[in-house]
Amino acid sequence: MSETFRAMLIEDQDGKPKAAFRDLTFSDLPDHDVLVEVAYSTVNYKDGLAITGKGRIARRLPMVAGIDLAGTVVESRSPDWAPGDKVIVNGWGLSETEWGGYSRYQRLKPEWLTRLPEGFALRDAMAIGTAGYTAALCVAALEDWGTIAPGGKDVLVTGAAGGVGSTAISLLASKGYNVTAATGRPETHDYLRALGAVNFVSREELAEKGGPLQKERWAGAVDSVGSTTLANVLAQTCYGGAVAACGLAGGFDLPASVMPHILRSVALIGIDSVMAPQAKRDRARALLADHLGRTSLASIAGVEPMHKLPELAADILAGKIRGRVVVDLEA
């Protein structure tokens, strides 16, 4: 192993977080029990905020960015993990309170690690990443609520061309649900149709202020946008339906009323991927393994070298990235 390795480190610069590549040594890493050689990470919206400094994601500095990682155990003081084990980590405060995945090596707590599912490569695991795993949590929550049905009334997916949206569409379609994709990029319609979307609605339509109760359109929805979009989605959800909300790309406010909830029994289900219990994580990964085809996964995700992280961070905030970006830590 090399004595030094590259990492994307966020540091304090004149009272503001500033991200830049730095050379680290093993003595710089946290004193956790498992040392992992990281092969791949990902770029998520939260990563974009952290790297560009447009969002205060890191709660303590210095901080290695990157909320995902996949790699191989090199050293372990834990009986649960041995050198050579292939592992993935999603959430658990990486890039916020714990050093994250944009580093060639990282030390981690053993309880954060999940064994790489059989049949998946490390690159596949990061093609799914937190976004795909979050999408699976959303789909599972809607199925548990019980009002979406294969072949039934449409399920809406907002932010459809993003990582969460792309995976949610693929999962829902593979299980026989009719999916409407909401996107502001008409050029992505062919891509979304190939994933399984059957209908489309414009992002702009959902972003306009609407009434507290609107025409009932959706049996359920997966929303990664928030703000006025989420308010309209709730107002358009059918009686007894549910909306799984997992993101705030459009804002963290919710300019809505209680009318859909008390007059139509519409449920707003909050989805957290960071601290989700292991049972929910296992169910989400089983759903992905069973219903996310390799062809869909290949079309959703591309691979970029680590040195392009600053550019990729700006692109994801600008809405220029389609699907998922896997970051190759070796490139």
C-alpha positions as CSV (number, residue, x, y, z in Angstrom):
1,M,0.0,0.0,0.0
2,S,1.2,3.5,-0.8
3,E,2.0,5.6,2.2
4,T,0.0,8.5,0.9
5,F,-3.3,8.6,-1.1
6,R,-5.7,11.1,-2.5
7,A,-8.9,12.3,-0.9
8,M,-11.5,15.1,-1.4
9,L,-11.2,17.0,1.9
10,I,-13.5,19.7,3.1
11,E,-11.6,22.2,5.3
12,D,-12.4,25.6,6.9
13,Q,-11.2,28.5,4.9
14,D,-12.0,31.9,6.2
15,G,-15.0,30.6,8.1
16,K,-16.4,28.7,5.1
17,P,-16.2,25.1,4.0
18,K,-13.8,24.6,1.0
19,A,-13.3,21.3,-0.8
20,A,-10.0,20.3,-2.5
21,F,-7.9,17.3,-3.2
22,R,-5.4,16.5,-0.5
23,D,-2.8,13.7,0.1
24,L,-3.5,11.8,3.3
25,T,-1.7,9.2,5.2
26,F,-3.1,6.3,7.2
27,S,-2.5,8.1,10.4
28,D,-4.9,10.8,9.2
29,L,-7.8,8.4,9.1
30,P,-10.3,7.9,12.0
31,D,-9.5,5.2,14.5
32,H,-12.2,2.8,13.5
33,D,-11.9,-0.9,13.4
34,V,-12.1,-1.7,9.7
35,L,-9.7,-0.4,7.0
36,V,-11.3,-0.5,3.5
37,E,-9.6,0.1,0.2
38,V,-12.2,2.1,-1.7
39,A,-12.7,1.2,-5.3
40,Y,-15.8,3.2,-6.2
41,S,-18.0,6.0,-4.8
42,T,-20.9,8.0,-6.3
43,V,-22.1,11.6,-6.9
44,N,-25.4,12.5,-5.1
45,Y,-27.1,15.8,-4.7
46,K,-25.8,16.0,-1.2
47,D,-22.3,15.5,-2.5
48,G,-22.8,18.3,-4.9
49,L,-23.8,20.6,-2.1
50,A,-20.8,19.5,0.0
51,I,-18.1,19.9,-2.6
52,T,-19.4,23.2,-4.1
53,G,-19.9,24.7,-0.6
54,K,-23.5,25.6,-1.6
55,G,-24.8,23.6,1.3
56,R,-23.4,23.1,4.8
57,I,-23.3,19.3,4.7
58,A,-20.2,18.7,6.8
59,R,-21.0,19.3,10.5
60,R,-17.4,19.2,11.5
61,L,-14.2,19.9,9.7
62,P,-11.9,18.7,8.3
63,M,-14.2,16.2,6.5
64,V,-13.6,13.7,3.7
65,A,-16.6,14.1,1.4
66,G,-18.7,11.3,-0.2
67,I,-21.8,9.6,1.2
68,D,-21.2,6.2,-0.5
69,L,-18.4,3.8,-0.9
70,A,-17.7,0.2,-2.1
71,G,-14.4,-1.6,-1.6
72,T,-12.4,-4.4,-0.1
73,V,-11.4,-4.9,3.6
74,V,-7.7,-4.6,4.1
75,E,-7.4,-4.8,7.9
76,S,-9.9,-5.5,10.6
77,R,-10.1,-5.6,14.4
78,S,-13.7,-6.8,14.1
79,P,-14.5,-10.5,14.1
80,D,-17.3,-9.8,11.7
81,W,-15.0,-8.7,8.8
82,A,-11.8,-10.1,7.4
83,P,-9.3,-9.0,4.8
84,G,-10.6,-9.6,1.3
85,D,-14.3,-9.1,2.2
86,K,-16.2,-7.0,-0.4
87,V,-18.3,-4.3,1.3
88,I,-20.5,-1.3,0.7
89,V,-21.5,1.6,2.9
90,N,-24.5,3.9,2.4
91,G,-25.3,6.7,4.9
92,W,-24.4,6.4,8.5
93,G,-23.4,10.1,8.5
94,L,-20.6,9.8,5.9
95,S,-19.6,13.2,4.7
96,E,-21.6,14.8,7.5
97,T,-20.3,13.6,10.9
98,E,-18.0,10.8,9.7
99,W,-15.3,10.7,7.0
100,G,-16.7,9.6,3.7
101,G,-16.0,7.7,0.5
102,Y,-13.9,10.1,-1.6
103,S,-10.7,8.6,-0.4
104,R,-8.6,5.7,-1.7
105,Y,-8.6,4.2,1.8
106,Q,-11.1,4.8,4.7
107,R,-11.5,3.4,8.3
108,L,-15.0,2.6,9.2
109,K,-17.1,1.2,12.1
110,P,-17.9,-2.5,11.5
111,E,-21.7,-2.0,12.0
112,W,-21.8,0.4,9.0
113,L,-20.6,-2.2,6.5
114,T,-22.8,-4.4,4.4
115,R,-21.5,-7.4,2.6
116,L,-21.6,-7.0,-1.2
117,P,-24.7,-9.0,-2.4
118,E,-24.0,-12.1,-4.4
119,G,-24.0,-11.5,-8.1
120,F,-23.1,-7.8,-7.8
121,A,-19.7,-6.3,-8.6
122,L,-18.4,-3.3,-6.5
123,R,-19.2,-1.0,-9.5
124,D,-22.8,-2.3,-9.6
125,A,-23.2,-1.5,-5.9
126,M,-22.2,2.1,-6.5
127,A,-24.3,2.3,-9.7
128,I,-27.2,1.7,-7.2
129,G,-25.6,3.7,-4.4
130,T,-27.6,5.7,-1.9
131,A,-29.9,7.0,-4.6
132,G,-31.0,3.5,-5.8
133,Y,-31.2,2.2,-2.2
134,T,-33.4,5.2,-1.3
135,A,-35.6,4.6,-4.3
136,A,-36.1,1.0,-3.1
137,L,-37.0,2.2,0.3
138,C,-39.6,4.5,-1.3
139,V,-41.1,1.7,-3.4
140,A,-41.3,-0.6,-0.4
141,A,-43.1,2.1,1.7
142,L,-45.7,2.6,-1.0
143,E,-46.3,-1.1,-1.3
144,D,-46.7,-1.4,2.4
145,W,-49.3,1.4,2.3
146,G,-51.3,-0.8,0.0
147,T,-53.0,1.5,-2.5
148,I,-50.7,1.1,-5.6
149,A,-51.5,-1.9,-7.7
150,P,-49.9,-3.5,-10.8
151,G,-51.8,-2.3,-13.9
152,G,-53.7,0.2,-11.8
153,K,-53.8,4.0,-11.5
154,D,-50.5,5.7,-12.2
155,V,-47.7,6.1,-9.7
156,L,-45.9,9.4,-10.2
157,V,-42.1,9.8,-9.9
158,T,-40.7,13.3,-9.7
159,G,-37.1,14.2,-10.5
160,A,-37.5,11.3,-12.8
161,A,-34.2,11.6,-14.7
162,G,-32.1,11.8,-11.5
163,G,-30.6,8.9,-9.6
164,V,-33.6,8.2,-7.3
165,G,-36.1,8.8,-10.0
166,S,-34.5,6.6,-12.6
167,T,-34.2,3.7,-10.2
168,A,-37.7,4.1,-8.8
169,I,-39.1,4.1,-12.4
170,S,-37.2,0.9,-13.2
171,L,-38.3,-0.9,-10.0
172,L,-41.9,0.2,-10.3
173,A,-42.2,-0.8,-14.0
174,S,-40.5,-4.1,-13.4
175,K,-43.2,-4.9,-10.9
176,G,-46.1,-4.0,-13.3
177,Y,-47.0,-0.5,-12.0
178,N,-48.0,2.2,-14.5
179,V,-45.5,5.0,-14.0
180,T,-45.8,8.7,-14.9
181,A,-42.4,10.5,-15.0
182,A,-42.2,14.2,-14.0
183,T,-39.2,15.9,-15.6
184,G,-38.2,19.2,-17.0
185,R,-35.9,17.7,-19.6
186,P,-37.9,16.4,-22.7
187,E,-34.7,15.1,-24.2
188,T,-34.8,12.4,-21.4
189,H,-38.2,11.0,-22.4
190,D,-36.7,8.2,-24.6
191,Y,-34.3,7.2,-21.7
192,L,-37.2,7.2,-19.2
193,R,-39.5,5.3,-21.5
194,A,-36.8,2.6,-21.9
195,L,-36.8,2.4,-18.1
196,G,-40.5,1.8,-18.0
197,A,-42.3,5.2,-17.8
198,V,-45.6,5.2,-19.8
199,N,-46.7,8.8,-19.3
200,F,-45.0,12.2,-18.7
201,V,-45.8,15.4,-16.9
202,S,-43.7,18.5,-17.0
203,R,-41.6,19.7,-14.0
204,E,-42.9,23.2,-14.6
205,E,-46.5,22.1,-14.3
206,L,-45.9,20.7,-10.8
207,A,-43.7,23.6,-9.8
208,E,-46.5,26.2,-10.2
209,K,-48.6,27.1,-7.2
210,G,-51.8,25.1,-7.1
211,G,-54.9,24.7,-5.0
212,P,-54.9,22.6,-1.7
213,L,-57.1,20.0,-3.4
214,Q,-56.8,19.2,-7.1
215,K,-58.0,16.6,-9.5
216,E,-57.1,13.1,-8.2
217,R,-54.4,11.6,-10.5
218,W,-51.9,9.4,-8.6
219,A,-52.4,6.2,-6.6
220,G,-49.0,7.1,-5.1
221,A,-45.8,8.9,-5.7
222,V,-42.1,9.0,-5.1
223,D,-40.9,12.6,-4.6
224,S,-37.3,13.8,-4.5
225,V,-38.0,17.4,-5.1
226,G,-40.0,18.8,-2.2
227,S,-41.4,22.4,-1.9
228,T,-44.3,23.4,-4.2
229,T,-43.8,20.2,-6.3
230,L,-44.5,18.0,-3.3
231,A,-47.5,20.2,-2.3
232,N,-49.0,19.7,-5.7
233,V,-48.3,16.0,-5.7
234,L,-50.1,15.7,-2.4
235,A,-53.1,17.7,-3.7
236,Q,-53.3,15.4,-6.7
237,T,-53.0,12.1,-4.9
238,C,-56.1,9.9,-4.9
239,Y,-58.1,9.0,-1.9
240,G,-56.2,6.8,0.5
241,G,-53.0,7.1,-1.5
242,A,-49.5,7.9,-0.2
243,V,-46.4,9.9,-1.2
244,A,-43.0,8.7,-0.3
245,A,-40.8,11.9,0.1
246,C,-37.0,11.5,0.1
247,G,-35.5,14.7,-1.2
248,L,-35.5,18.5,-1.3
249,A,-33.8,19.4,-4.6
250,G,-36.5,22.0,-5.1
251,G,-36.4,23.3,-1.5
252,F,-37.0,22.2,2.0
253,D,-40.3,24.2,2.5
254,L,-43.7,22.6,2.1
255,P,-46.3,25.3,1.1
256,A,-49.3,22.9,1.5
257,S,-52.4,22.5,3.7
258,V,-53.8,19.6,5.7
259,M,-56.7,19.2,3.3
260,P,-55.4,16.2,1.3
261,H,-54.6,14.4,4.5
262,I,-57.9,14.9,6.4
263,L,-60.3,15.0,3.4
264,R,-58.7,12.3,1.2
265,S,-56.7,10.3,3.8
266,V,-53.5,10.9,1.8
267,A,-50.3,9.9,3.7
268,L,-47.0,11.7,3.5
269,I,-44.3,9.1,4.3
270,G,-40.8,10.4,5.1
271,I,-38.0,8.2,3.8
272,D,-34.6,8.4,5.5
273,S,-31.7,6.5,4.0
274,V,-29.0,7.6,6.4
275,M,-30.0,5.9,9.6
276,A,-32.5,3.3,8.3
277,P,-32.4,0.1,10.4
278,Q,-30.7,-2.9,8.9
279,A,-34.0,-4.8,8.3
280,K,-35.2,-2.0,6.0
281,R,-31.8,-1.9,4.3
282,D,-31.9,-5.6,3.7
283,R,-35.4,-5.5,2.2
284,A,-34.4,-2.6,-0.1
285,R,-31.4,-4.5,-1.4
286,A,-33.4,-7.6,-1.9
287,L,-35.9,-5.5,-4.0
288,L,-33.0,-4.1,-6.0
289,A,-31.5,-7.6,-6.6
290,D,-34.8,-9.1,-7.7
291,H,-36.2,-6.2,-9.8
292,L,-33.4,-4.0,-11.1
293,G,-32.2,-5.6,-14.2
294,R,-28.6,-5.3,-15.3
295,T,-29.6,-3.7,-18.6
296,S,-31.5,-0.9,-16.7
297,L,-28.6,-0.5,-14.3
298,A,-26.1,-0.1,-17.2
299,S,-28.3,2.6,-18.8
300,I,-28.8,4.4,-15.5
301,A,-25.1,4.7,-14.5
302,G,-21.9,6.0,-16.0
303,V,-18.4,6.0,-14.6
304,E,-16.2,9.0,-14.2
305,P,-12.7,9.4,-12.7
306,M,-12.2,10.9,-9.2
307,H,-10.4,14.0,-10.6
308,K,-13.6,15.2,-12.2
309,L,-15.5,15.5,-8.9
310,P,-15.6,19.3,-8.8
311,E,-17.1,19.4,-12.3
312,L,-19.6,16.6,-11.5
313,A,-20.6,18.3,-8.3
314,A,-21.5,21.5,-10.2
315,D,-23.3,19.5,-12.9
316,I,-25.6,17.6,-10.5
317,L,-26.7,20.8,-8.8
318,A,-27.4,22.4,-12.2
319,G,-29.6,19.4,-13.2
320,K,-27.2,18.3,-16.0
321,I,-26.6,14.7,-14.8
322,R,-28.9,12.0,-16.0
323,G,-29.2,8.9,-13.9
324,R,-26.2,8.0,-11.7
325,V,-22.5,8.8,-11.7
326,V,-20.1,6.2,-10.3
327,V,-16.8,7.6,-9.2
328,D,-13.7,5.5,-9.9
329,L,-11.3,6.1,-7.0
330,E,-8.5,4.3,-8.9
331,A,-8.7,6.5,-12.0
